[in-house]
């Protein structure tokens, strides 16, 4: 059997310009998915060339698991002090953020600096350093490869925990089957809400177009209850309070009332609605799917334009 030979390609042969070629390429969802696989994150694009203080970040994403910011800074050359300083400025300007520095090559002092930042900063901040490479076999198209050179201290343990091959059982297995069925239902009807990957947990999050905000669907087999909601994440509760002042307008647009929970003492606030449902009866799931999708779609329709102006 004849085998091909791997050949490393110069990054500039494919991406002549960092700003005009590489950043737009990485900002495409299929390439963010590739990056996310390396990081163990589910990423959704929020924007390119986003202002953060006096600087402009290359790419801003949301982590679909929790709605926090993921800021990506690109450098198609060896890392330098200027970019390191910008990353630290970004962290100072955002309350909670994952910072991803993608470069052709990391200098050892910059890799050590990223490790140090992961050591001294709070859990709300995570710093990743990645080197990007391009490879091809013969005349094949060039294929990108991301290599981690720096990561948060507990990242290896948490990713290993999340990637265990053991199948969920009992209640967790029910949750995973429910969300898998819900995702299929959304796809079949062409819903305007975009789900994350089904997981064996009692909730599922949905992007609403801006980091710091999430749509959420949940179910409880103990309470025999399903629900949907809208969540905000900010320390000072300014977003929740601003939305609360618009409660009458929001609920009028939705066509149904909501429970408003400020959750004082927590970063998250929740606005939602729930109803009784027999979660254990899979024959009844389609009715639950319809109820949740209809209300998620209305929440998305009403809240999405409002939060853009907050």
KEKE-3310 file (N, C-alpha, C; in steps of 0.2 Angstrom, whole numbers, plus 5000, padded with zeros to 4 digits):
npx = (5004:5003:5008:5004:5014:5016:5016:5021:5014:5017:5010:5007:5006:4993:4985:4987:4985:4982:4971:4963:4961:4964:4957:4943:4941:4943:4932:4921:4907:4910:4923:4926:4920:4929:4940:4934:4933:4946:4947:4937:4925:4909:4907:4900:4899:4900:4905:4916:4932:4929:4926:4936:4939:4952:4957:4954:4946:4950:4941:4925:4916:4903:4902:4892:4888:4887:4885:4895:4909:4920:4935:4945:4961:4971:4987:4998:5011:5026:5023:5021:5026:5017:5004:5002:5000:4988:4979:4979:4973:4961:4955:4955:4945:4933:4920:4919:4928:4934:4950:4958:4972:4979:4992:5006:5018:5023:5033:5043:5043:5031:5022:5024:5019:5005:5002:5005:4995:4984:4986:4985:4973:4955:4942:4933:4940:4949:4963:4969:4982:4986:4994:4994:4994:4997:4994:4997:4994:5002:4994:4983:4970:4975:4976:4970:4977:4976:4986:4987:4996:4996:4985:4970:4972:4964:4959:4962:4958:4944:4940:4943:4934:4922:4923:4922:4918:4908:4891:4876:4865:4848:4840:4848:4850:4837:4836:4845:4839:4827:4832:4838:4828:4821:4829:4829:4815:4815:4823:4815:4804:4810:4814:4817:4826:4842:4849:4861:4873:4864:4864:4867:4858:4848:4844:4845:4854:4852:4858:4856:4860:4869:4883:4882:4869:4856:4845:4835:4830:4821:4819:4811:4811:4808:4799:4790:4789:4791:4800:4804:4815:4824:4840:4851:4868:4876:4886:4881:4868:4862:4857:4846:4838:4835:4828:4817:4810:4804:4794:4780:4779:4787:4780:4768:4771:4775:4764:4761:4763:4777:4789:4799:4815:4827:4837:4846:4863:4869:4877:4869:4853:4835:4822:4807:4795:4785:4777:4766:4771:4771:4785:4791:4784:4786:4778:4771:4780:4781:4771:4776:4788:4783:4776:4787:4795:4787:4786:4800:4803:4795:4801:4814:4811:4806:4815:4828:4830:4829:4839:4850:4851:4854)
npy = (4994:5011:5025:5042:5058:5069:5086:5101:5117:5134:5147:5159:5156:5152:5161:5176:5189:5193:5200:5201:5189:5177:5180:5182:5169:5161:5165:5160:5148:5134:5134:5139:5129:5119:5125:5126:5112:5109:5117:5113:5119:5126:5137:5152:5164:5182:5194:5203:5212:5219:5232:5234:5243:5254:5246:5234:5219:5204:5193:5190:5179:5169:5158:5144:5136:5143:5157:5166:5178:5174:5178:5181:5182:5185:5180:5179:5176:5175:5176:5192:5206:5216:5211:5203:5212:5218:5208:5207:5219:5217:5208:5215:5224:5217:5208:5194:5182:5171:5170:5168:5166:5165:5160:5159:5155:5152:5162:5157:5164:5171:5160:5156:5167:5167:5155:5159:5169:5161:5156:5166:5173:5175:5162:5166:5170:5163:5158:5154:5147:5145:5137:5138:5127:5122:5108:5096:5083:5076:5083:5087:5098:5111:5107:5113:5114:5115:5118:5116:5126:5132:5132:5134:5129:5119:5113:5101:5091:5094:5093:5080:5073:5077:5070:5057:5040:5033:5028:5038:5035:5030:5044:5054:5048:5049:5063:5066:5059:5066:5079:5076:5072:5084:5093:5087:5090:5104:5105:5099:5108:5119:5129:5145:5146:5141:5126:5119:5106:5090:5085:5075:5082:5093:5104:5115:5126:5141:5152:5170:5180:5189:5190:5186:5185:5173:5161:5148:5131:5119:5104:5094:5079:5076:5086:5085:5094:5107:5120:5136:5150:5166:5172:5183:5188:5197:5206:5218:5218:5227:5224:5216:5224:5234:5228:5224:5236:5237:5227:5226:5230:5220:5208:5210:5209:5196:5189:5181:5179:5181:5174:5184:5184:5190:5185:5189:5191:5182:5180:5178:5181:5177:5175:5168:5155:5141:5125:5111:5094:5077:5071:5058:5051:5046:5046:5058:5068:5075:5085:5093:5097:5105:5115:5121:5125:5135:5145:5148:5153:5164:5171:5173:5181:5193:5197:5197:5209:5219:5218:5221:5234:5238)
npz = (5000:4995:5004:5007:5010:5023:5022:5028:5027:5023:5033:5027:5014:5012:5019:5016:5022:5039:5044:5033:5028:5036:5049:5044:5039:5051:5058:5052:5055:5054:5056:5068:5075:5074:5080:5093:5096:5100:5111:5119:5120:5115:5103:5097:5085:5089:5084:5073:5074:5086:5098:5112:5125:5122:5111:5097:5096:5087:5085:5093:5103:5109:5123:5122:5132:5144:5141:5142:5137:5124:5118:5104:5099:5085:5077:5065:5066:5075:5093:5102:5113:5112:5108:5119:5129:5125:5126:5140:5143:5137:5146:5158:5154:5153:5162:5164:5155:5142:5135:5120:5112:5097:5087:5075:5081:5098:5108:5122:5134:5133:5132:5146:5152:5149:5156:5169:5171:5171:5183:5193:5191:5193:5194:5184:5173:5159:5150:5135:5124:5108:5094:5077:5063:5046:5035:5022:5011:4998:4984:4990:4998:5009:5026:5042:5058:5076:5090:5107:5118:5130:5144:5155:5172:5177:5166:5159:5167:5168:5155:5152:5161:5155:5143:5145:5141:5146:5146:5149:5162:5169:5176:5169:5157:5152:5151:5141:5130:5129:5125:5113:5106:5106:5099:5086:5083:5083:5071:5061:5060:5057:5066:5074:5084:5090:5095:5107:5108:5112:5129:5144:5154:5164:5158:5143:5133:5123:5111:5110:5103:5109:5120:5137:5139:5138:5131:5138:5140:5151:5161:5173:5181:5193:5198:5188:5178:5165:5157:5151:5148:5150:5153:5161:5163:5174:5185:5192:5190:5181:5168:5170:5178:5170:5160:5168:5170:5158:5158:5156:5142:5137:5141:5134:5121:5120:5123:5134:5152:5163:5175:5186:5192:5201:5208:5219:5225:5216:5201:5190:5183:5181:5170:5167:5162:5167:5166:5171:5167:5161:5162:5162:5153:5137:5126:5128:5125:5113:5114:5124:5118:5108:5115:5122:5111:5105:5114:5117:5104:5104:5115:5109:5098:5104:5114:5108:5099:5109:5118:5111:5111:5124)
capx = (5000:5007:5006:5007:5019:5013:5020:5019:5013:5018:5003:5006:5004:4985:4982:4992:4984:4979:4965:4958:4961:4964:4952:4937:4941:4942:4926:4916:4905:4913:4930:4925:4918:4935:4944:4930:4934:4952:4946:4932:4920:4904:4907:4896:4901:4896:4907:4923:4934:4925:4930:4937:4943:4956:4959:4949:4948:4949:4934:4921:4911:4899:4902:4885:4887:4886:4884:4901:4913:4926:4938:4950:4966:4975:4994:5001:5018:5028:5020:5025:5023:5011:4998:5001:4998:4982:4975:4978:4969:4954:4953:4953:4939:4927:4919:4921:4930:4939:4954:4961:4978:4981:4998:5010:5023:5023:5039:5043:5041:5024:5018:5024:5015:4999:5002:5005:4989:4979:4987:4983:4967:4949:4939:4929:4945:4953:4968:4972:4987:4986:4998:4990:4998:4994:4997:4994:4996:5002:4991:4977:4969:4979:4971:4972:4978:4977:4990:4987:5002:4994:4978:4969:4975:4959:4956:4963:4954:4937:4938:4943:4928:4916:4923:4921:4914:4902:4884:4872:4859:4843:4837:4852:4849:4831:4837:4848:4835:4823:4835:4839:4821:4819:4833:4826:4809:4817:4826:4810:4800:4814:4813:4822:4831:4848:4851:4868:4872:4861:4868:4863:4857:4841:4843:4848:4855:4852:4861:4851:4864:4874:4886:4879:4862:4855:4838:4836:4824:4823:4814:4812:4807:4806:4793:4785:4788:4795:4800:4808:4817:4829:4844:4856:4873:4880:4887:4877:4860:4859:4853:4839:4834:4833:4822:4811:4807:4800:4791:4774:4780:4789:4775:4763:4774:4776:4757:4760:4766:4784:4791:4805:4818:4833:4843:4851:4869:4871:4878:4864:4846:4831:4815:4804:4788:4785:4771:4767:4771:4773:4792:4792:4780:4789:4773:4769:4786:4780:4767:4781:4792:4779:4775:4794:4798:4783:4788:4807:4803:4793:4806:4819:4809:4805:4821:4834:4831:4829:4846:4855:4851:4855)
capy = (5000:5017:5031:5049:5061:5075:5092:5107:5123:5141:5150:5165:5154:5152:5167:5182:5194:5191:5204:5201:5182:5172:5181:5180:5162:5158:5168:5156:5144:5128:5134:5140:5123:5116:5128:5124:5105:5109:5120:5110:5124:5127:5144:5155:5171:5188:5199:5203:5219:5222:5237:5233:5249:5257:5241:5231:5212:5201:5190:5189:5174:5167:5151:5142:5132:5148:5163:5171:5180:5171:5183:5177:5187:5181:5183:5175:5176:5174:5181:5198:5209:5220:5207:5200:5218:5219:5202:5209:5225:5214:5205:5221:5228:5212:5205:5187:5181:5167:5173:5163:5169:5160:5162:5154:5152:5155:5162:5153:5169:5172:5154:5156:5173:5164:5150:5163:5173:5156:5154:5171:5176:5172:5157:5169:5171:5158:5160:5148:5149:5139:5137:5135:5125:5120:5102:5093:5076:5077:5088:5088:5104:5112:5106:5117:5110:5119:5114:5119:5127:5135:5131:5134:5124:5113:5112:5094:5087:5095:5090:5072:5071:5078:5066:5050:5036:5029:5030:5040:5030:5033:5051:5057:5045:5052:5070:5066:5057:5071:5084:5074:5073:5091:5096:5085:5093:5110:5105:5097:5113:5125:5134:5151:5145:5137:5123:5117:5098:5087:5083:5072:5087:5095:5110:5116:5134:5144:5159:5175:5185:5194:5187:5189:5183:5166:5157:5142:5127:5115:5100:5091:5073:5076:5090:5084:5101:5109:5127:5140:5156:5171:5173:5188:5187:5203:5207:5223:5217:5232:5222:5213:5230:5238:5224:5224:5242:5236:5221:5227:5230:5213:5202:5211:5207:5189:5186:5177:5182:5178:5175:5188:5182:5194:5181:5194:5188:5178:5184:5176:5183:5173:5177:5162:5152:5134:5121:5104:5089:5071:5070:5051:5048:5048:5048:5065:5073:5080:5091:5097:5100:5111:5121:5124:5128:5140:5150:5150:5157:5171:5175:5175:5187:5199:5199:5199:5216:5223:5217:5224:5242:5239)
capz = (5000:4995:5008:5006:5015:5026:5021:5032:5023:5026:5034:5022:5007:5011:5022:5015:5027:5045:5045:5027:5026:5042:5054:5041:5039:5057:5060:5049:5060:5054:5058:5075:5078:5074:5086:5099:5098:5103:5117:5123:5120:5110:5101:5092:5083:5090:5079:5071:5075:5091:5102:5119:5127:5116:5106:5093:5096:5081:5085:5099:5102:5115:5125:5122:5138:5149:5139:5143:5131:5122:5114:5100:5096:5080:5076:5060:5066:5082:5098:5104:5119:5111:5108:5126:5133:5123:5130:5147:5143:5136:5152:5162:5152:5153:5169:5163:5148:5140:5130:5116:5108:5091:5084:5072:5085:5104:5112:5128:5139:5132:5135:5153:5155:5149:5162:5175:5171:5173:5190:5197:5190:5196:5189:5178:5167:5156:5145:5131:5119:5103:5088:5071:5057:5040:5033:5016:5008:4991:4981:4993:5000:5015:5032:5048:5065:5082:5095:5113:5121:5136:5145:5162:5177:5178:5159:5157:5171:5166:5148:5153:5164:5151:5137:5147:5136:5149:5144:5155:5164:5173:5174:5165:5150:5150:5149:5134:5125:5128:5122:5107:5102:5105:5093:5080:5082:5080:5064:5057:5059:5055:5071:5073:5089:5088:5101:5108:5107:5118:5134:5149:5160:5164:5154:5137:5132:5116:5110:5108:5099:5112:5125:5143:5139:5135:5131:5141:5141:5156:5163:5180:5181:5200:5199:5183:5175:5160:5157:5146:5151:5147:5158:5161:5167:5175:5193:5195:5189:5177:5163:5173:5181:5164:5157:5172:5169:5152:5159:5153:5135:5135:5141:5129:5115:5121:5124:5141:5158:5165:5182:5186:5198:5201:5211:5222:5227:5211:5194:5185:5184:5177:5168:5164:5163:5167:5167:5173:5161:5163:5159:5161:5147:5131:5122:5129:5124:5107:5116:5128:5113:5104:5120:5123:5105:5103:5119:5115:5098:5106:5119:5105:5094:5108:5118:5104:5097:5115:5122:5106:5113:5131)
cpx = (5004:5004:5008:5011:5016:5018:5017:5019:5014:5011:5001:5004:4996:4982:4987:4991:4980:4972:4960:4957:4960:4958:4945:4936:4939:4935:4920:4914:4909:4920:4930:4923:4925:4940:4940:4932:4941:4951:4942:4926:4915:4904:4902:4898:4897:4898:4914:4925:4930:4929:4930:4941:4946:4958:4953:4951:4946:4942:4931:4916:4908:4901:4895:4883:4885:4885:4890:4905:4918:4929:4944:4955:4971:4982:4997:5008:5020:5025:5025:5022:5017:5005:4997:4998:4990:4977:4974:4973:4962:4951:4951:4946:4932:4927:4921:4922:4935:4943:4958:4966:4980:4987:5002:5015:5023:5030:5038:5041:5034:5019:5018:5020:5008:4997:5001:4998:4983:4980:4984:4976:4961:4947:4935:4933:4948:4957:4970:4977:4987:4991:4994:4995:4994:4997:4993:4997:4996:4999:4984:4976:4973:4974:4974:4973:4980:4981:4990:4994:5002:4987:4977:4971:4970:4956:4956:4959:4946:4935:4938:4937:4922:4917:4923:4917:4908:4896:4880:4867:4854:4840:4841:4851:4842:4832:4840:4844:4830:4826:4836:4833:4819:4823:4830:4819:4810:4819:4820:4805:4803:4813:4819:4827:4836:4850:4859:4867:4869:4865:4864:4862:4850:4839:4847:4848:4854:4854:4855:4854:4868:4876:4883:4872:4861:4847:4840:4829:4826:4817:4816:4808:4805:4799:4788:4784:4793:4795:4805:4810:4822:4833:4849:4861:4877:4880:4882:4870:4858:4855:4846:4835:4831:4827:4816:4807:4802:4796:4784:4774:4782:4784:4769:4765:4774:4769:4756:4765:4773:4785:4798:4809:4825:4839:4848:4857:4872:4872:4872:4857:4842:4824:4812:4797:4789:4778:4772:4767:4774:4780:4793:4789:4783:4784:4770:4774:4784:4776:4772:4786:4789:4778:4782:4796:4794:4785:4795:4807:4801:4798:4812:4817:4808:4811:4827:4835:4832:4836:4851:4856:4853:4862)
cpy = (5006:5022:5037:5052:5068:5080:5098:5113:5130:5144:5155:5163:5153:5158:5173:5187:5191:5194:5202:5193:5177:5174:5180:5173:5159:5160:5164:5150:5137:5128:5136:5134:5119:5118:5126:5117:5105:5112:5117:5115:5124:5135:5146:5163:5177:5194:5199:5211:5222:5226:5234:5238:5252:5252:5238:5223:5209:5198:5189:5184:5173:5160:5148:5139:5137:5155:5168:5172:5175:5176:5180:5183:5183:5185:5178:5176:5174:5179:5186:5201:5213:5217:5204:5206:5219:5214:5204:5215:5222:5212:5210:5224:5223:5209:5197:5185:5175:5170:5168:5167:5164:5163:5157:5151:5156:5155:5159:5158:5171:5166:5154:5162:5170:5159:5154:5167:5168:5155:5160:5174:5172:5167:5160:5170:5165:5160:5154:5151:5143:5141:5134:5133:5123:5114:5100:5087:5077:5083:5090:5095:5105:5111:5110:5112:5115:5115:5119:5120:5130:5134:5132:5128:5118:5111:5104:5090:5088:5092:5082:5070:5072:5073:5059:5046:5033:5032:5033:5035:5033:5039:5054:5055:5048:5059:5070:5064:5062:5077:5082:5074:5080:5094:5093:5088:5100:5110:5103:5103:5120:5131:5139:5151:5140:5133:5121:5109:5095:5084:5079:5076:5089:5101:5110:5124:5135:5151:5164:5181:5190:5190:5190:5188:5176:5165:5151:5138:5122:5110:5097:5085:5072:5080:5089:5091:5102:5117:5130:5147:5160:5172:5178:5186:5194:5204:5212:5223:5223:5230:5220:5219:5234:5234:5224:5230:5241:5230:5221:5226:5223:5208:5204:5208:5199:5186:5181:5181:5178:5179:5179:5187:5185:5190:5185:5189:5183:5182:5183:5179:5179:5175:5171:5160:5145:5131:5114:5099:5083:5069:5063:5048:5050:5050:5055:5070:5078:5086:5095:5100:5106:5116:5124:5128:5135:5146:5152:5154:5164:5175:5177:5181:5193:5201:5201:5206:5221:5224:5220:5231:5243:5241)
cpz = (5000:4999:5006:5011:5017:5025:5025:5027:5026:5027:5029:5015:5006:5014:5021:5020:5033:5045:5039:5025:5032:5046:5051:5041:5045:5060:5057:5054:5060:5056:5066:5079:5079:5080:5093:5101:5102:5110:5122:5125:5114:5108:5096:5091:5085:5086:5078:5072:5080:5096:5109:5122:5121:5110:5102:5093:5090:5080:5092:5098:5109:5117:5126:5128:5144:5147:5140:5137:5130:5117:5111:5097:5091:5079:5071:5060:5073:5087:5100:5110:5118:5111:5116:5130:5131:5126:5137:5148:5142:5143:5157:5160:5152:5160:5169:5156:5148:5134:5127:5111:5103:5088:5080:5076:5092:5107:5119:5134:5139:5134:5142:5156:5155:5155:5169:5176:5173:5180:5195:5197:5193:5191:5183:5172:5166:5151:5141:5125:5114:5097:5082:5066:5051:5037:5026:5014:5001:4988:4984:4996:5007:5021:5038:5054:5070:5087:5101:5116:5128:5138:5153:5166:5177:5171:5158:5161:5169:5159:5148:5156:5159:5145:5139:5142:5139:5147:5150:5156:5168:5171:5169:5158:5148:5148:5142:5129:5123:5124:5114:5102:5101:5099:5087:5078:5080:5073:5059:5055:5057:5060:5071:5079:5088:5094:5101:5107:5113:5123:5140:5155:5159:5161:5147:5135:5125:5116:5108:5105:5102:5118:5132:5144:5135:5136:5134:5141:5147:5157:5169:5180:5189:5201:5194:5180:5170:5160:5152:5150:5147:5153:5156:5165:5168:5183:5196:5194:5185:5171:5165:5175:5175:5160:5161:5171:5162:5152:5155:5145:5133:5135:5136:5123:5115:5120:5130:5146:5160:5173:5182:5192:5197:5204:5214:5225:5222:5205:5190:5188:5179:5176:5165:5165:5163:5167:5169:5167:5164:5159:5158:5156:5141:5126:5122:5127:5118:5109:5120:5123:5109:5109:5121:5117:5104:5108:5118:5109:5100:5110:5114:5101:5098:5111:5114:5102:5103:5118:5117:5108:5120:5132)
residu = (UNK:UNK:UNK:UNK:UNK:UNK:UNK:UNK:UNK:UNK:UNK:UNK:UNK:UNK:UNK:UNK:UNK:UNK:UNK:UNK:UNK:UNK:UNK:UNK:UNK:UNK:UNK:UNK:UNK:UNK:UNK:UNK:UNK:UNK:UNK:UNK:UNK:UNK:UNK:UNK:UNK:UNK:UNK:UNK:UNK:UNK:UNK:UNK:UNK:UNK:UNK:UNK:UNK:UNK:UNK:UNK:UNK:UNK:UNK:UNK:UNK:UNK:UNK:UNK:UNK:UNK:UNK:UNK:UNK:UNK:UNK:UNK:UNK:UNK:UNK:UNK:UNK:UNK:UNK:UNK:UNK:UNK:UNK:UNK:UNK:UNK:UNK:UNK:UNK:UNK:UNK:UNK:UNK:UNK:UNK:UNK:UNK:UNK:UNK:UNK:UNK:UNK:UNK:UNK:UNK:UNK:UNK:UNK:UNK:UNK:UNK:UNK:UNK:UNK:UNK:UNK:UNK:UNK:UNK:UNK:UNK:UNK:UNK:UNK:UNK:UNK:UNK:UNK:UNK:UNK:UNK:UNK:UNK:UNK:UNK:UNK:UNK:UNK:UNK:UNK:UNK:UNK:UNK:UNK:UNK:UNK:UNK:UNK:UNK:UNK:UNK:UNK:UNK:UNK:UNK:UNK:UNK:UNK:UNK:UNK:UNK:UNK:UNK:UNK:UNK:UNK:UNK:UNK:UNK:UNK:UNK:UNK:UNK:UNK:UNK:UNK:UNK:UNK:UNK:UNK:UNK:UNK:UNK:UNK:UNK:UNK:UNK:UNK:UNK:UNK:UNK:UNK:UNK:UNK:UNK:UNK:UNK:UNK:UNK:UNK:UNK:UNK:UNK:UNK:UNK:UNK:UNK:UNK:UNK:UNK:UNK:UNK:UNK:UNK:UNK:UNK:UNK:UNK:UNK:UNK:UNK:UNK:UNK:UNK:UNK:UNK:UNK:UNK:UNK:UNK:UNK:UNK:UNK:UNK:UNK:UNK:UNK:UNK:UNK:UNK:UNK:UNK:UNK:UNK:UNK:UNK:UNK:UNK:UNK:UNK:UNK:UNK:UNK:UNK:UNK:UNK:UNK:UNK:UNK:UNK:UNK:UNK:UNK:UNK:UNK:UNK:UNK:UNK:UNK:UNK:UNK:UNK:UNK:UNK:UNK:UNK:UNK:UNK:UNK:UNK:UNK:UNK:UNK:UNK:UNK:UNK:UNK:UNK:UNK:UNK:UNK:UNK:UNK:UNK:UNK:UNK:UNK:UNK:UNK:UNK:UNK:UNK:UNK:UNK:UNK:UNK:UNK:UNK:UNK:UNK)
# end
